[in-house]
Amino acid sequence: MKTYNNHINRLLIIALVALSIAINSCSDSFLEVDAKATQIENNYYKNADEIWNGVVAAYDPISWEGGTAHTNYCSITSLIAASDEANGGGGSASDVWYLQTMNNFTLLDPANGPQGAYWEKLYAGVYRSCLMLSILNNTNVNDLSNELKYRYLAELHFLRAYYYFDLVRLFGKIIFYTEPLTPDKMYQQTQVAPSIVYEQIEKDLIAAINESNLPDKVPAATEGGRVTKGMAHALLGKVYLYQKKWSQAAEQLAIVNAEPEQSNRFGYKLLDNFSQIFRPDNQFNSESILEISHASVGSQWSQQYKIEGNMVAMMVSPRSYNGPLYDSGWGGCPIRTEFYNDMKNDPRLDATIIDMNKLATEHGATYSQSYDNTGYFVKKFAALKEFANKGAGPRALNYPQNYIEIRLADTYLMEAEAILESTNGDANRALTLLSAVRARVGLAPVAATLENVYNERKLELATEGHRWYDLVRTGQAPTILGRNGFVAGKNEVLPIPLEEMTNTKLEQNNY
């Protein structure tokens, strides 16, 4: 419980919550925090501006990519390495160790892996959300309008649900609370069953959806990344899906999806060009539902990986690269040859995977064939030269690529899956949803079966951080990830971080 305790103590100091936001010509979106603009106050949350800073602080951990050290790192690269999409990669068998532990589950244990960073990040988000919910519900702030107050409450309910959803998916039985804990109670906490956590997640998301002051959509230029009703419906549908509540999942996702290939009340629509989804100059596009913002704001190594830039770009780009388009990176998560072969005849291939052999032939590009090399790399988040940081801060820490965690093609396929799993689902609608995803890239319809939906998710959402979760929740992980050392009944969740077990009542997962 070391880092968990630190969060409570540090949150009693307002340095963690008084974060300023830059919504001006220097800021691309609501969630791009000016990390230099912090205040330390002993008496805070007394006016609307201070409340706003606390709400922004509750958002902030969403974009964190690590804990207190490079070996304690959490991002979608952990999830990519844990799947059948990629190898661990990096400079050697001991480089970027968290990737090696997720790519070979026999190396994953309470002391080795990315679990400490996930735990730190997600409980920081839970605590900040609970803190601000408590303050807003129990404090009269004279200059805060009811409209803003209730919008903030809806956002905070969503955020708490978001953080708890990741915690319960990653760890199973977890510490659970809905009010800020005082230090004297902290070491007495025990874990609860996932069903209890899911019950609260549902309540929080329903509360957000039912709040009339939460907008259907927001202006991307000034509030991109902020919670909307569409986002809440999408996450609730996903939460139901993970619990196998098929009819409820289909109902929520149908609200998001409406009539496929047509714009809806939330403004969602599939982009015509698949390759444009992930461009840094096309952020918060019509396909994006839940998008995590990153920015070049001069992040430094001293920030202990709680940076505002997207370091995934550096992690997945070819090592010692010399050629057009990309910056040299660290060579993490090289795409497995088997996965490349599964995609090689798919129209989405060139927007999904960097083929170094092709770049060498066509442009004379070179790179270092480092550990686990296959010659194939993640393209959706690669470090693009044209968007590299040219200002303050190390280039590696300041790539502006956002991460789209939920997008419309994903919700189409989740709804199709829920319909097909349902006893009374509309198979024709499932076919329409599946066909819409395929038609966008010029593919003909296929039968609406679970196998085809699973395969479409594999190809459409490749390297976006969904594959490992999909394999685990559908029971396919022991078979498909057997070569990774995956053991059924164990590796569906991560170990509780070793440092959190000291002097507490926590029980270790099956590690």
C-alpha positions in Angstrom: 0.0 0.0 0.0 3.0 2.3 -0.2 2.1 4.3 -3.3 -1.6 4.2 -2.3 -0.8 5.8 1.0 1.4 8.4 -0.7 -1.6 9.4 -2.9 -3.8 10.1 0.2 -1.1 12.1 2.0 -0.1 14.0 -1.1 -3.7 14.8 -2.0 -4.0 16.4 1.4 -1.5 18.9 -0.1 -3.1 20.7 -3.0 -0.1 20.4 -5.3 -1.7 17.3 -6.8 -5.1 19.0 -7.5 -4.4 22.6 -8.3 -3.5 22.0 -11.9 -4.1 24.8 -14.4 -5.5 24.2 -17.8 -4.4 26.0 -21.0 -7.4 26.6 -23.2 -5.9 29.1 -25.6 -3.9 29.3 -28.7 -1.1 27.2 -27.1 -3.4 24.4 -26.2 -5.1 22.0 -28.5 -7.7 20.5 -26.1 -9.2 20.6 -22.7 -7.0 17.9 -21.3 -3.6 19.4 -22.1 -2.4 20.4 -18.7 0.2 23.0 -18.1 2.4 21.0 -15.8 4.3 24.1 -14.6 1.2 25.9 -13.4 0.7 24.3 -10.0 -0.3 25.9 -6.7 0.3 24.8 -3.2 -2.4 26.0 -0.8 -3.6 24.9 2.6 -7.1 26.2 2.1 -8.5 25.3 -1.3 -11.8 24.5 -3.1 -13.4 27.7 -1.9 -14.4 29.1 -5.3 -15.4 28.0 -8.8 -11.8 28.3 -10.2 -10.4 26.1 -7.5 -13.2 23.5 -8.0 -12.4 23.5 -11.7 -8.8 22.8 -11.0 -9.8 19.8 -8.9 -11.9 18.4 -11.6 -9.1 18.8 -14.1 -6.8 17.0 -11.6 -9.2 14.1 -11.6 -8.9 13.8 -15.4 -5.1 14.1 -15.4 -4.1 10.4 -14.5 -5.9 9.2 -17.6 -2.9 10.3 -19.7 -0.2 9.1 -17.3 2.0 6.5 -18.9 4.0 5.4 -15.9 4.8 5.4 -12.2 8.0 6.5 -10.5 10.5 4.8 -12.8 11.1 3.7 -16.4 10.7 0.0 -15.2 7.3 1.0 -13.7 5.5 1.9 -16.9 1.9 1.5 -18.0 0.5 2.2 -21.4 -1.1 0.3 -24.3 2.4 -1.1 -25.1 2.0 -3.4 -22.1 -1.3 -4.7 -23.5 0.1 -5.0 -27.0 3.0 -7.1 -25.7 0.7 -9.2 -23.7 -1.3 -10.2 -26.8 -0.5 -12.3 -29.8 0.2 -9.1 -31.9 3.8 -8.4 -30.9 7.0 -9.5 -29.2 8.5 -7.6 -26.3 11.4 -6.0 -28.3 13.7 -3.2 -27.2 17.5 -3.3 -27.1 17.9 -6.6 -25.4 16.2 -9.4 -23.5 16.5 -7.2 -20.3 15.6 -3.9 -21.9 12.1 -2.3 -21.2 11.6 -5.1 -18.7 7.9 -4.5 -18.3 7.4 -5.4 -21.9 9.3 -8.7 -21.5 7.2 -9.7 -18.5 4.0 -9.1 -20.3 5.2 -10.9 -23.4 6.4 -13.9 -21.3 4.0 -14.5 -18.4 6.5 -16.8 -16.7 8.5 -13.6 -15.9 5.5 -11.8 -14.5 5.4 -11.8 -10.7 4.6 -9.3 -7.9 8.0 -7.7 -8.2 8.3 -7.7 -12.0 5.9 -6.1 -14.4 3.9 -3.0 -15.1 1.3 -3.5 -12.3 2.8 -1.0 -9.9 2.4 1.8 -12.5 -1.2 0.8 -13.3 -2.1 0.6 -9.6 -0.5 4.0 -8.9 -2.1 5.7 -11.8 -5.6 4.2 -11.4 -5.9 4.7 -7.7 -4.7 8.3 -8.1 -7.7 8.8 -10.4 -10.1 7.0 -8.1 -9.0 9.1 -5.1 -9.1 12.4 -6.9 -12.6 11.6 -8.3 -13.9 10.6 -4.9 -12.3 13.6 -3.3 -14.0 16.0 -5.7 -17.3 14.2 -5.6 -17.3 14.6 -1.8 -16.3 18.2 -2.0 -19.0 19.1 -4.5 -21.6 17.2 -2.6 -20.7 18.7 0.8 -19.5 22.3 0.0 -21.4 25.4 -0.9 -19.4 27.3 -3.4 -21.1 30.6 -4.0 -19.7 31.5 -7.4 -20.3 28.0 -8.9 -23.5 27.7 -10.9 -25.7 24.7 -10.5 -25.3 24.0 -14.2 -21.5 23.7 -13.8 -21.8 21.9 -10.5 -23.9 19.1 -11.8 -21.9 18.8 -15.0 -18.8 18.4 -12.9 -20.5 15.7 -10.8 -21.4 13.8 -13.9 -17.9 14.0 -15.2 -16.5 12.8 -11.9 -18.9 9.9 -11.7 -17.7 8.9 -15.2 -14.1 9.2 -14.2 -14.4 7.1 -11.1 -16.2 4.4 -13.2 -13.4 4.6 -15.8 -10.6 4.1 -13.3 -12.4 1.3 -11.4 -13.2 -0.5 -14.7 -9.5 -0.6 -15.5 -8.6 -1.7 -12.0 -11.2 -4.5 -11.9 -10.2 -5.7 -15.4 -6.5 -5.7 -14.5 -6.6 -7.0 -10.9 -9.9 -8.7 -10.2 -10.4 -8.3 -6.5 -9.4 -4.8 -5.5 -9.6 -2.2 -2.8 -12.9 -0.3 -3.2 -14.2 2.9 -1.7 -16.5 5.7 -2.7 -15.5 8.3 -0.1 -12.0 9.7 0.4 -10.1 7.5 2.9 -8.3 9.0 5.8 -4.7 7.6 6.5 -5.8 5.9 9.7 -8.3 3.7 7.7 -6.0 3.0 4.8 -4.1 0.0 6.1 -7.3 -1.7 7.2 -8.7 -2.0 3.7 -9.5 -5.4 2.2 -10.4 -6.4 -1.3 -13.9 -6.9 -2.6 -15.4 -9.2 -5.2 -15.4 -7.8 -8.8 -19.3 -7.9 -8.8 -19.3 -5.2 -6.1 -17.0 -2.9 -8.1 -19.0 -3.5 -11.3 -22.2 -2.5 -9.4 -20.7 0.8 -8.5 -19.3 1.4 -12.0 -22.8 0.9 -13.4 -24.3 3.3 -10.9 -21.7 5.9 -11.6 -22.2 5.7 -15.4 -26.0 5.8 -15.1 -25.7 8.8 -12.9 -23.6 10.5 -15.5 -26.0 9.6 -18.3 -29.0 10.8 -16.3 -27.5 14.2 -15.6 -29.2 16.8 -17.9 -26.2 19.1 -17.7 -23.8 16.6 -19.2 -23.7 17.4 -23.0 -24.2 15.0 -25.8 -21.0 16.3 -27.4 -18.4 19.1 -26.9 -16.4 21.4 -29.1 -13.2 19.6 -29.9 -11.1 22.7 -30.2 -11.7 23.8 -26.6 -13.1 20.8 -24.7 -11.8 17.8 -26.7 -11.5 14.8 -24.4 -14.1 16.0 -21.9 -16.8 13.5 -20.8 -20.0 13.4 -22.9 -23.2 11.4 -22.7 -22.1 9.5 -25.8 -18.9 8.5 -24.0 -20.8 7.4 -20.9 -23.2 5.2 -23.0 -20.3 3.7 -24.8 -18.4 2.8 -21.6 -21.5 1.5 -19.9 -22.2 -0.8 -22.9 -18.6 -2.0 -22.7 -19.0 -2.6 -18.9 -22.1 -4.7 -19.5 -20.3 -6.6 -22.3 -17.5 -7.6 -19.9 -20.1 -8.9 -17.5 -21.9 -10.8 -20.3 -25.0 -8.8 -19.7 -25.7 -9.0 -23.4 -29.0 -7.4 -23.8 -28.1 -4.4 -21.6 -24.8 -4.0 -23.6 -26.6 -4.1 -26.9 -29.1 -1.5 -25.7 -26.5 1.0 -24.6 -24.3 0.5 -27.6 -27.2 0.9 -29.9 -27.8 4.4 -28.5 -24.2 5.2 -29.4 -24.3 3.6 -32.8 -27.8 4.6 -33.9 -28.1 3.8 -37.7 -24.7 2.6 -38.9 -22.9 4.9 -41.5 -25.1 7.8 -40.6 -24.3 10.7 -38.2 -26.2 10.6 -34.9 -27.0 13.0 -32.1 -23.5 12.6 -30.7 -21.9 13.4 -34.0 -20.3 10.0 -34.4 -19.6 8.7 -37.9 -17.0 6.3 -39.4 -14.3 8.1 -41.3 -14.2 7.3 -45.0 -10.4 6.8 -44.8 -9.2 4.3 -42.2 -5.6 5.7 -42.2 -6.8 9.2 -41.1 -8.2 7.9 -37.8 -4.9 8.1 -36.0 -3.3 11.2 -37.5 -2.2 13.8 -34.9 -3.7 16.5 -37.1 -7.1 14.8 -37.1 -7.7 14.5 -33.4 -11.2 14.2 -31.9 -12.6 13.2 -35.3 -16.1 11.9 -35.9 -15.1 8.3 -35.2 -13.5 9.1 -31.8 -15.6 8.5 -28.7 -13.2 8.3 -25.8 -9.9 10.0 -26.7 -7.0 10.6 -24.3 -5.1 13.8 -25.1 -1.4 14.2 -25.3 0.6 17.3 -26.1 4.1 18.7 -26.6 4.3 20.9 -23.5 7.9 20.5 -22.6 7.6 17.4 -20.4 10.8 16.4 -18.6 12.3 13.1 -17.4 12.1 14.5 -13.9 8.3 14.2 -14.1 8.6 10.5 -13.4 6.6 9.5 -16.5 3.5 11.4 -15.5 4.0 13.3 -18.7 1.6 15.0 -21.1 3.3 13.8 -24.2 2.8 10.3 -25.7 5.9 8.2 -25.1 4.3 5.2 -26.8 5.4 6.9 -30.1 9.0 6.5 -29.1 8.6 3.1 -27.6 7.2 1.4 -30.7 9.2 3.1 -33.5 12.1 1.2 -35.1 15.4 1.4 -33.3 18.3 3.5 -34.8 16.0 4.3 -37.7 17.3 6.4 -40.6 14.9 7.2 -43.3 11.7 9.1 -44.2 8.5 9.6 -42.2 9.5 8.3 -38.8 11.8 9.3 -35.9 14.2 6.7 -34.5 12.7 4.9 -31.5 13.3 2.2 -29.0 12.0 -0.8 -31.0 9.4 -2.0 -28.6 6.5 -4.3 -29.5 7.8 -5.5 -33.0 4.8 -7.1 -34.7 4.9 -10.9 -34.8 5.4 -12.4 -38.2 2.3 -14.6 -37.7 0.2 -11.5 -37.0 1.6 -9.7 -40.0 0.7 -12.7 -42.1 -2.9 -12.7 -40.8 -3.1 -9.0 -42.0 -1.1 -9.1 -45.1 -4.1 -9.3 -47.5 -6.2 -6.9 -45.5 -6.7 -3.3 -46.7 -5.9 -2.0 -43.3 -2.4 -3.4 -43.3 -0.5 -0.3 -44.5 -2.2 1.9 -41.9 -1.5 -0.6 -39.1 2.0 -2.0 -39.6 5.4 -0.5 -40.6 7.1 -2.9 -43.0 10.9 -2.1 -42.7 11.7 -4.3 -45.7 9.4 -2.3 -47.8 10.8 1.0 -46.5 14.3 -0.2 -47.2 13.5 -1.2 -50.8 11.5 1.9 -51.7 13.4 4.6 -49.7 16.7 3.1 -48.5 15.6 3.2 -44.9 17.8 1.5 -42.3 17.3 0.5 -38.7 18.9 -1.6 -35.9 17.6 -5.2 -35.9 17.4 -5.4 -32.1 15.8 -7.9 -29.7 12.9 -9.9 -31.0 13.1 -8.2 -34.3 10.7 -9.1 -37.1 11.0 -6.1 -39.4 7.4 -5.1 -38.6 6.4 -2.3 -36.2 3.3 -0.6 -34.8 2.3 2.2 -37.2 -0.8 3.7 -35.6 1.2 5.3 -32.8 4.7 5.6 -34.5 6.8 8.7 -34.0 6.2 10.8 -37.0 8.9 13.3 -37.9 6.5 16.0 -39.0 4.9 16.1 -35.5 8.1 15.8 -33.4 8.6 18.3 -30.6 10.7 21.2 -31.7 10.4 23.2 -28.4 11.4 22.6 -24.8 11.8 19.1 -23.3 13.2 15.9 -24.7 11.8 14.8 -28.0 11.1 11.3 -26.7 8.6 12.6 -24.1 6.7 15.1 -26.2 5.0 13.4 -29.1 1.4 14.8 -29.5 -0.4 11.6 -30.8 -3.6 11.1 -28.9 -4.9 7.6 -27.9 -8.4 6.8 -29.0 -9.5 4.3 -26.4 -13.1 3.8 -27.7 -14.0 4.6 -31.3 -17.1 4.0 -33.4 -15.9 0.8 -35.2 -15.2 -0.7 -31.8 -18.8 0.1 -30.5 -20.2 -1.3 -33.8 -18.4 -4.6 -33.2 -19.2 -4.7 -29.5 -22.9 -4.2 -30.2 -22.8 -6.9 -32.9 -21.1 -9.3 -30.5 -23.7 -8.5 -27.8 -26.6 -9.1 -30.2 -25.2 -12.5 -31.3 -24.7 -13.6 -27.7 -28.2 -12.5 -26.8 -31.1 -15.0 -26.9 -33.3 -12.6 -28.7 -30.9 -10.4 -30.6 -31.5 -9.0 -34.1 -29.1 -10.9 -36.3 -29.9 -8.5 -39.2 -28.6 -5.5 -37.2 -25.5 -7.5 -36.2 -24.8 -8.1 -39.9 -25.4 -4.4 -40.7 -22.9 -3.3 -38.0 -20.3 -5.8 -39.0 -20.7 -5.0 -42.7 -20.4 -1.3 -42.1 -16.9 -1.8 -40.5 -15.8 -3.9 -43.4 -17.4 -1.7 -46.1 -15.4 1.3 -45.0 -12.2 -0.5 -46.1 -13.7 -2.0 -49.2 -14.4 -5.5 -47.9 -17.4 -7.5 -48.8 -19.9 -8.7 -46.2 -19.4 -11.9 -44.3 -21.8 -13.9 -42.2 -22.7 -12.3 -38.8 -21.1 -15.0 -36.5 -19.1 -14.6 -33.3 -16.0 -15.9 -35.0 -16.3 -13.3 -37.7 -16.9 -10.5 -35.2 -13.9 -11.6 -33.1 -11.7 -11.7 -36.3 -12.9 -8.3 -37.4 -12.0 -6.9 -34.0 -8.5 -8.5 -34.3 -7.9 -6.7 -37.6 -9.8 -3.5 -37.3 -8.5 -2.7 -33.8 -5.0 -4.2 -34.1 -2.4 -2.7 -31.8 -4.9 -0.4 -30.1 -4.8 -2.2 -26.7 -7.9 -4.3 -27.0 -6.6 -7.7 -28.1 -5.4 -9.0 -24.7 -8.6 -8.0 -23.0 -10.7 -9.6 -25.8 -8.8 -12.9 -25.6 -9.2 -13.0 -21.8 -12.9 -12.1 -21.6 -13.8 -14.5 -24.4 -11.9 -17.4 -22.9 -9.5 -17.7 -25.9 -6.3 -16.5 -24.0 -5.1 -19.9 -22.7 -5.1 -21.3 -26.2 -3.9 -18.4 -28.3 -1.4 -17.0 -25.7 0.0 -20.4 -24.7 3.3 -19.6 -26.4 3.5 -16.5 -24.1 3.4 -18.8 -21.0 -0.3 -17.8 -20.2 -1.7 -20.0 -17.5 -5.5 -20.3 -17.1 -6.7 -19.2 -13.7 -3.7 -17.0 -13.2 -2.8 -14.7 -16.0 -6.2 -13.3 -16.6 -5.2 -10.6 -14.0 -2.0 -9.0 -13.0 -0.3 -9.6 -9.6 -0.9 -7.1 -6.8 2.3 -5.0 -6.7 4.7 -6.3 -4.1 5.2 -2.9 -2.5 1.4 -2.6 -1.9 1.3 -5.8 0.2 3.5 -4.6 3.1 1.6 -4.1 6.4 -1.8 -4.4 4.8 -4.6 -6.9 4.6 -4.3 -7.3 0.9 -4.3 -10.8 -0.5 -2.1 -11.6 -3.5 -3.7 -12.9 -6.7 -2.6 -16.4 -7.8 1.1 -15.4 -8.2 
